[in-house]
Amino acid sequence: MAERSPAEKIIDQAVEAHGGKRYQHARIDFDFRGTHYQYFQDGGQYRYQRSFSDSLGNPIQDILSNEGFVRQQNGKPVAVSEEWKTRYSNSINSVIYFVMLPFKLQDPAVQAEYLGKTTLNGQAYDKVKVSFLAEGGGDDYSDKYIYWIHRDKKTLDYLAYSYEVEEGGTRFREAFNPQVIEGIRFADYNNYAGKKDTPVEEMDQLFEAGKLEKLSEIITENIQVELLKQ
């Protein structure tokens, strides 16, 4: 097995601090922006699901698993084009990715680079840059992410990212309201915007200088965790 890089070792420590192997054998239910999600992972088997009602009140379930994507309406599969399968899959993956951070930073498509030590709000952090391989990184593989991981606690307290879709832009998120449920750590986020051409690596400096605009609070509600027997 190849030697883990400094950035990968820091990510491994953060994953361990947030829940470690519990992520790999768990069922996690939560609500996000009016939609119910379910994360199921049991070793190499996974199923990510979201449930909501359409404009006519029909119950819809989107299911992404090892077998691909399926949409159900009233419990029955409905036809979905390949384009929309990809869109729906990416949408589910995006929500799961952020809620399950930093666990998803161990995915094979992740390319991590250590940017060094820094301080933020008087605390010491390791700064890690993450990008994705085109194969396995989804449609947003060109996005860039920065994570600030506390040097002592190993918690992921801040993150920033740039994105290319819809004319592009940058975001900075500040974790708050951390809660540990069945040994897995979750957090909500204050969501800030920088100017479109702001280098994502400089978002922490702009945040400390009060030059970012707060857009919203990103809240994960009604979290329930069931750890699976191994």
BALOBA-1460 file (C-alpha; in Angstrom, 3 decimals):
// residues 230
<rec num="1" residu="m" x="0.000" y="0.000" z="0.000"/>
<rec num="2" residu="a" x="1.372" y="3.400" z="-0.985"/>
<rec num="3" residu="e" x="2.560" y="5.751" z="1.740"/>
<rec num="4" residu="r" x="-0.102" y="8.303" z="2.657"/>
<rec num="5" residu="s" x="0.862" y="11.898" z="1.833"/>
<rec num="6" residu="p" x="0.926" y="14.582" z="4.577"/>
<rec num="7" residu="a" x="-2.444" y="15.898" z="3.347"/>
<rec num="8" residu="e" x="-3.967" y="12.414" z="3.298"/>
<rec num="9" residu="k" x="-2.709" y="11.719" z="6.820"/>
<rec num="10" residu="i" x="-4.378" y="14.917" z="8.078"/>
<rec num="11" residu="i" x="-7.620" y="13.910" z="6.374"/>
<rec num="12" residu="d" x="-7.386" y="10.447" z="7.962"/>
<rec num="13" residu="q" x="-6.981" y="12.052" z="11.404"/>
<rec num="14" residu="a" x="-10.005" y="14.285" z="10.781"/>
<rec num="15" residu="v" x="-12.141" y="11.339" z="9.675"/>
<rec num="16" residu="e" x="-11.133" y="9.457" z="12.829"/>
<rec num="17" residu="a" x="-12.038" y="12.474" z="15.003"/>
<rec num="18" residu="h" x="-15.448" y="12.786" z="13.342"/>
<rec num="19" residu="g" x="-16.507" y="9.145" z="13.508"/>
<rec num="20" residu="g" x="-13.917" y="6.924" z="11.867"/>
<rec num="21" residu="k" x="-15.114" y="3.457" z="10.890"/>
<rec num="22" residu="r" x="-18.642" y="4.212" z="12.097"/>
<rec num="23" residu="y" x="-19.292" y="5.940" z="8.754"/>
<rec num="24" residu="q" x="-18.614" y="2.666" z="6.942"/>
<rec num="25" residu="h" x="-21.379" y="0.714" z="8.670"/>
<rec num="26" residu="a" x="-24.261" y="3.067" z="9.372"/>
<rec num="27" residu="r" x="-27.718" y="4.173" z="8.407"/>
<rec num="28" residu="i" x="-28.186" y="7.915" z="8.837"/>
<rec num="29" residu="d" x="-31.471" y="9.763" z="8.304"/>
<rec num="30" residu="f" x="-31.741" y="13.546" z="8.161"/>
<rec num="31" residu="d" x="-33.784" y="16.403" z="6.722"/>
<rec num="32" residu="f" x="-32.239" y="19.091" z="4.546"/>
<rec num="33" residu="r" x="-34.151" y="21.991" z="2.998"/>
<rec num="34" residu="g" x="-37.497" y="20.237" z="3.289"/>
<rec num="35" residu="t" x="-36.317" y="16.930" z="1.841"/>
<rec num="36" residu="h" x="-35.689" y="13.717" z="3.761"/>
<rec num="37" residu="y" x="-32.423" y="11.897" z="3.071"/>
<rec num="38" residu="q" x="-31.143" y="8.502" z="4.062"/>
<rec num="39" residu="y" x="-27.491" y="7.430" z="3.946"/>
<rec num="40" residu="f" x="-26.805" y="3.711" z="4.091"/>
<rec num="41" residu="q" x="-23.274" y="2.337" z="3.965"/>
<rec num="42" residu="d" x="-22.253" y="-1.198" z="4.857"/>
<rec num="43" residu="g" x="-18.680" y="-1.759" z="3.747"/>
<rec num="44" residu="g" x="-18.665" y="-1.611" z="-0.037"/>
<rec num="45" residu="q" x="-22.452" y="-1.527" z="-0.328"/>
<rec num="46" residu="y" x="-24.163" y="1.857" z="-0.304"/>
<rec num="47" residu="r" x="-27.584" y="3.376" z="-0.868"/>
<rec num="48" residu="y" x="-28.324" y="7.094" z="-0.757"/>
<rec num="49" residu="q" x="-31.997" y="8.031" z="-0.853"/>
<rec num="50" residu="r" x="-34.103" y="11.180" z="-0.787"/>
<rec num="51" residu="s" x="-37.867" y="11.377" z="-0.341"/>
<rec num="52" residu="f" x="-40.239" y="14.216" z="-1.151"/>
<rec num="53" residu="s" x="-43.606" y="14.945" z="-2.789"/>
<rec num="54" residu="d" x="-44.065" y="16.353" z="-6.282"/>
<rec num="55" residu="s" x="-46.407" y="19.230" z="-7.190"/>
<rec num="56" residu="l" x="-49.370" y="16.824" z="-7.279"/>
<rec num="57" residu="g" x="-48.590" y="15.343" z="-3.890"/>
<rec num="58" residu="n" x="-47.198" y="12.075" z="-5.227"/>
<rec num="59" residu="p" x="-44.443" y="10.602" z="-3.039"/>
<rec num="60" residu="i" x="-41.109" y="10.517" z="-4.891"/>
<rec num="61" residu="q" x="-38.049" y="8.508" z="-3.921"/>
<rec num="62" residu="d" x="-34.685" y="8.945" z="-5.623"/>
<rec num="63" residu="i" x="-32.311" y="6.063" z="-4.890"/>
<rec num="64" residu="l" x="-28.610" y="6.016" z="-5.748"/>
<rec num="65" residu="s" x="-26.784" y="2.753" z="-5.032"/>
<rec num="66" residu="n" x="-24.154" y="0.350" z="-6.316"/>
<rec num="67" residu="e" x="-26.697" y="-0.606" z="-8.966"/>
<rec num="68" residu="g" x="-27.130" y="2.947" z="-10.270"/>
<rec num="69" residu="f" x="-29.959" y="5.480" z="-10.034"/>
<rec num="70" residu="v" x="-33.692" y="4.749" z="-9.784"/>
<rec num="71" residu="r" x="-36.633" y="7.133" z="-9.328"/>
<rec num="72" residu="q" x="-39.840" y="5.796" z="-7.816"/>
<rec num="73" residu="q" x="-43.264" y="7.438" z="-7.773"/>
<rec num="74" residu="n" x="-45.850" y="5.945" z="-5.440"/>
<rec num="75" residu="g" x="-43.430" y="3.060" z="-4.919"/>
<rec num="76" residu="k" x="-43.120" y="2.203" z="-8.622"/>
<rec num="77" residu="p" x="-40.082" y="2.872" z="-10.875"/>
<rec num="78" residu="v" x="-40.505" y="5.653" z="-13.439"/>
<rec num="79" residu="a" x="-38.519" y="6.234" z="-16.629"/>
<rec num="80" residu="v" x="-35.756" y="8.850" z="-16.348"/>
<rec num="81" residu="s" x="-33.426" y="9.936" z="-19.159"/>
<rec num="82" residu="e" x="-29.684" y="9.371" z="-18.774"/>
<rec num="83" residu="e" x="-29.141" y="13.137" z="-18.551"/>
<rec num="84" residu="w" x="-31.550" y="13.460" z="-15.635"/>
<rec num="85" residu="k" x="-30.221" y="10.341" z="-13.949"/>
<rec num="86" residu="t" x="-26.842" y="12.085" z="-13.891"/>
<rec num="87" residu="r" x="-28.332" y="15.349" z="-12.613"/>
<rec num="88" residu="y" x="-30.329" y="13.674" z="-9.854"/>
<rec num="89" residu="s" x="-27.359" y="11.495" z="-8.872"/>
<rec num="90" residu="n" x="-25.068" y="14.522" z="-8.625"/>
<rec num="91" residu="s" x="-27.657" y="16.390" z="-6.556"/>
<rec num="92" residu="i" x="-27.956" y="13.542" z="-4.045"/>
<rec num="93" residu="n" x="-24.193" y="13.051" z="-3.944"/>
<rec num="94" residu="s" x="-23.629" y="16.751" z="-3.247"/>
<rec num="95" residu="v" x="-25.865" y="16.763" z="-0.167"/>
<rec num="96" residu="i" x="-24.412" y="13.504" z="1.155"/>
<rec num="97" residu="y" x="-20.875" y="14.765" z="0.506"/>
<rec num="98" residu="f" x="-21.263" y="17.882" z="2.656"/>
<rec num="99" residu="v" x="-23.276" y="16.302" z="5.469"/>
<rec num="100" residu="m" x="-20.817" y="13.408" z="5.751"/>
<rec num="101" residu="l" x="-17.654" y="15.518" z="5.713"/>
<rec num="102" residu="p" x="-14.859" y="14.733" z="6.235"/>
<rec num="103" residu="f" x="-15.577" y="11.036" z="5.514"/>
<rec num="104" residu="k" x="-15.990" y="11.595" z="1.766"/>
<rec num="105" residu="l" x="-12.500" y="13.105" z="1.547"/>
<rec num="106" residu="q" x="-11.146" y="9.554" z="1.568"/>
<rec num="107" residu="d" x="-12.792" y="8.702" z="-1.772"/>
<rec num="108" residu="p" x="-10.381" y="7.433" z="-4.473"/>
<rec num="109" residu="a" x="-11.101" y="10.418" z="-6.757"/>
<rec num="110" residu="v" x="-9.810" y="12.893" z="-4.132"/>
<rec num="111" residu="q" x="-6.473" y="14.586" z="-4.821"/>
<rec num="112" residu="a" x="-5.233" y="16.237" z="-1.606"/>
<rec num="113" residu="e" x="-2.432" y="18.783" z="-1.220"/>
<rec num="114" residu="y" x="-1.071" y="20.160" z="2.060"/>
<rec num="115" residu="l" x="-0.918" y="23.968" z="2.025"/>
<rec num="116" residu="g" x="0.730" y="24.346" z="5.420"/>
<rec num="117" residu="k" x="-0.078" y="25.628" z="8.889"/>
<rec num="118" residu="t" x="-2.208" y="28.705" z="9.451"/>
<rec num="119" residu="t" x="-4.264" y="30.455" z="12.110"/>
<rec num="120" residu="l" x="-7.927" y="31.377" z="11.917"/>
<rec num="121" residu="n" x="-9.776" y="33.208" z="14.677"/>
<rec num="122" residu="g" x="-6.746" y="32.675" z="16.895"/>
<rec num="123" residu="q" x="-6.724" y="28.893" z="16.469"/>
<rec num="124" residu="a" x="-4.073" y="26.777" z="14.726"/>
<rec num="125" residu="y" x="-5.126" y="24.850" z="11.630"/>
<rec num="126" residu="d" x="-3.737" y="22.618" z="8.927"/>
<rec num="127" residu="k" x="-4.840" y="23.854" z="5.512"/>
<rec num="128" residu="v" x="-5.582" y="21.181" z="2.904"/>
<rec num="129" residu="k" x="-6.519" y="21.694" z="-0.742"/>
<rec num="130" residu="v" x="-8.690" y="19.091" z="-2.465"/>
<rec num="131" residu="s" x="-9.466" y="18.551" z="-6.132"/>
<rec num="132" residu="f" x="-10.911" y="15.554" z="-7.940"/>
<rec num="133" residu="l" x="-9.889" y="13.224" z="-10.717"/>
<rec num="134" residu="a" x="-12.130" y="13.557" z="-13.783"/>
<rec num="135" residu="e" x="-12.941" y="9.854" z="-13.545"/>
<rec num="136" residu="g" x="-14.837" y="9.223" z="-10.337"/>
<rec num="137" residu="g" x="-15.123" y="12.869" z="-9.342"/>
<rec num="138" residu="g" x="-18.586" y="13.494" z="-10.781"/>
<rec num="139" residu="d" x="-19.552" y="16.324" z="-13.091"/>
<rec num="140" residu="d" x="-18.115" y="18.892" z="-10.679"/>
<rec num="141" residu="y" x="-14.602" y="17.440" z="-10.738"/>
<rec num="142" residu="s" x="-13.175" y="20.841" z="-11.750"/>
<rec num="143" residu="d" x="-14.291" y="22.415" z="-8.446"/>
<rec num="144" residu="k" x="-11.596" y="23.215" z="-5.872"/>
<rec num="145" residu="y" x="-11.955" y="22.899" z="-2.101"/>
<rec num="146" residu="i" x="-9.938" y="24.103" z="0.892"/>
<rec num="147" residu="y" x="-10.383" y="22.571" z="4.342"/>
<rec num="148" residu="w" x="-9.157" y="23.987" z="7.658"/>
<rec num="149" residu="i" x="-8.605" y="21.144" z="10.124"/>
<rec num="150" residu="h" x="-7.880" y="22.056" z="13.749"/>
<rec num="151" residu="r" x="-4.324" y="21.031" z="14.620"/>
<rec num="152" residu="d" x="-5.218" y="19.719" z="18.083"/>
<rec num="153" residu="k" x="-8.863" y="18.655" z="17.906"/>
<rec num="154" residu="k" x="-8.638" y="17.417" z="14.272"/>
<rec num="155" residu="t" x="-12.102" y="18.864" z="13.623"/>
<rec num="156" residu="l" x="-13.091" y="20.320" z="10.267"/>
<rec num="157" residu="d" x="-14.141" y="23.826" z="11.311"/>
<rec num="158" residu="y" x="-14.018" y="25.772" z="8.026"/>
<rec num="159" residu="l" x="-14.127" y="25.032" z="4.332"/>
<rec num="160" residu="a" x="-14.104" y="27.026" z="1.119"/>
<rec num="161" residu="y" x="-14.694" y="26.083" z="-2.484"/>
<rec num="162" residu="s" x="-14.844" y="27.453" z="-5.982"/>
<rec num="163" residu="y" x="-17.326" y="26.191" z="-8.545"/>
<rec num="164" residu="e" x="-17.714" y="26.547" z="-12.297"/>
<rec num="165" residu="v" x="-21.450" y="25.995" z="-12.860"/>
<rec num="166" residu="e" x="-23.863" y="28.922" z="-13.313"/>
<rec num="167" residu="e" x="-21.092" y="31.430" z="-14.073"/>
<rec num="168" residu="g" x="-18.985" y="30.208" z="-11.162"/>
<rec num="169" residu="g" x="-18.100" y="31.708" z="-7.806"/>
<rec num="170" residu="t" x="-16.619" y="31.033" z="-4.374"/>
<rec num="171" residu="r" x="-18.075" y="30.096" z="-0.986"/>
<rec num="172" residu="f" x="-16.732" y="29.957" z="2.563"/>
<rec num="173" residu="r" x="-18.413" y="27.942" z="5.296"/>
<rec num="174" residu="e" x="-17.969" y="28.253" z="9.046"/>
<rec num="175" residu="a" x="-19.066" y="25.248" z="11.107"/>
<rec num="176" residu="f" x="-21.293" y="25.816" z="14.131"/>
<rec num="177" residu="n" x="-23.642" y="23.810" z="16.350"/>
<rec num="178" residu="p" x="-21.507" y="20.646" z="16.310"/>
<rec num="179" residu="q" x="-23.280" y="17.577" z="17.647"/>
<rec num="180" residu="v" x="-22.094" y="14.016" z="18.131"/>
<rec num="181" residu="i" x="-24.688" y="11.295" z="17.548"/>
<rec num="182" residu="e" x="-23.712" y="7.649" z="18.077"/>
<rec num="183" residu="g" x="-20.078" y="8.699" z="17.838"/>
<rec num="184" residu="i" x="-20.415" y="10.578" z="14.527"/>
<rec num="185" residu="r" x="-19.882" y="14.345" z="14.493"/>
<rec num="186" residu="f" x="-22.172" y="16.611" z="12.468"/>
<rec num="187" residu="a" x="-22.236" y="20.405" z="12.105"/>
<rec num="188" residu="d" x="-24.277" y="23.206" z="10.598"/>
<rec num="189" residu="y" x="-22.623" y="25.990" z="8.597"/>
<rec num="190" residu="n" x="-22.711" y="29.728" z="8.130"/>
<rec num="191" residu="n" x="-22.440" y="30.223" z="4.370"/>
<rec num="192" residu="y" x="-20.481" y="33.193" z="2.985"/>
<rec num="193" residu="a" x="-19.790" y="34.449" z="-0.542"/>
<rec num="194" residu="g" x="-16.708" y="36.093" z="-1.955"/>
<rec num="195" residu="k" x="-16.267" y="37.882" z="-5.243"/>
<rec num="196" residu="k" x="-16.333" y="35.645" z="-8.293"/>
<rec num="197" residu="d" x="-12.606" y="35.990" z="-9.021"/>
<rec num="198" residu="t" x="-11.477" y="35.555" z="-5.388"/>
<rec num="199" residu="p" x="-8.789" y="32.839" z="-5.088"/>
<rec num="200" residu="v" x="-10.325" y="30.144" z="-2.926"/>
<rec num="201" residu="e" x="-7.024" y="29.837" z="-1.025"/>
<rec num="202" residu="e" x="-7.486" y="33.401" z="0.307"/>
<rec num="203" residu="m" x="-11.028" y="33.062" z="1.630"/>
<rec num="204" residu="d" x="-9.871" y="32.633" z="5.238"/>
<rec num="205" residu="q" x="-8.063" y="35.975" z="5.161"/>
<rec num="206" residu="l" x="-11.129" y="37.726" z="3.755"/>
<rec num="207" residu="f" x="-13.329" y="36.054" z="6.377"/>
<rec num="208" residu="e" x="-11.153" y="37.312" z="9.231"/>
<rec num="209" residu="a" x="-11.133" y="40.786" z="7.664"/>
<rec num="210" residu="g" x="-14.954" y="40.786" z="7.547"/>
<rec num="211" residu="k" x="-15.014" y="41.100" z="3.757"/>
<rec num="212" residu="l" x="-17.292" y="38.154" z="2.985"/>
<rec num="213" residu="e" x="-21.063" y="38.414" z="2.666"/>
<rec num="214" residu="k" x="-23.138" y="36.002" z="4.743"/>
<rec num="215" residu="l" x="-25.697" y="34.399" z="2.454"/>
<rec num="216" residu="s" x="-27.400" y="31.791" z="4.589"/>
<rec num="217" residu="e" x="-27.228" y="29.171" z="7.287"/>
<rec num="218" residu="i" x="-26.976" y="25.563" z="6.133"/>
<rec num="219" residu="i" x="-28.868" y="23.445" z="8.637"/>
<rec num="220" residu="t" x="-29.159" y="19.664" z="8.832"/>
<rec num="221" residu="e" x="-32.195" y="18.666" z="10.895"/>
<rec num="222" residu="n" x="-33.649" y="15.595" z="12.599"/>
<rec num="223" residu="i" x="-30.449" y="13.546" z="12.387"/>
<rec num="224" residu="q" x="-30.836" y="9.904" z="13.401"/>
<rec num="225" residu="v" x="-27.966" y="7.410" z="13.357"/>
<rec num="226" residu="e" x="-28.148" y="3.626" z="13.471"/>
<rec num="227" residu="l" x="-24.796" y="1.842" z="13.620"/>
<rec num="228" residu="l" x="-24.911" y="-1.482" z="11.779"/>
<rec num="229" residu="k" x="-23.533" y="-4.725" z="13.166"/>
<rec num="230" residu="q" x="-20.312" y="-5.777" z="11.462"/>
